[in-house]
Amino acid sequence: MNVITVDWERGAAGPSYSQAVANTELVGRQTGLLLGDMMALGVRPSDIHMVGFSLGAHVAACAAHILFNRFRVKVGRITGNFRA
């Protein structure tokens, strides 16, 4: 199992909530492109499970959107508002 964490603390901090929301698209796009590169190396989309809490769930959705639009694949699972 591989686990990738995305630390976007600076982007999530703002300076305002609306800026943090806008940053979800950028972080999601970059995450989606990373996952696309991983798929090119053999990772199966059905094995990808993204977890996000609050705006992190939006990041996961943006990443999945990039994967679908660019590579025409759907990830295995997205879990939003996960609490450990």
Sequence and secondary structure as in RCSB ss.txt:
>XXXX:A:sequence
MNVITVDWERGAAGPSYSQAVANTELVGRQTGLLLGDMMALGVRPSDIHMVGFSLGAHVAACAAHILFNRFRVKV
GRITGNFRA
>XXXX:A:secstr
        HHHHT SSHHHHHHHHHHHHHHHHHHHHHHHHTT  GGG EEEE THHHHHHHHHHHHHHHHH    
SEEEES   
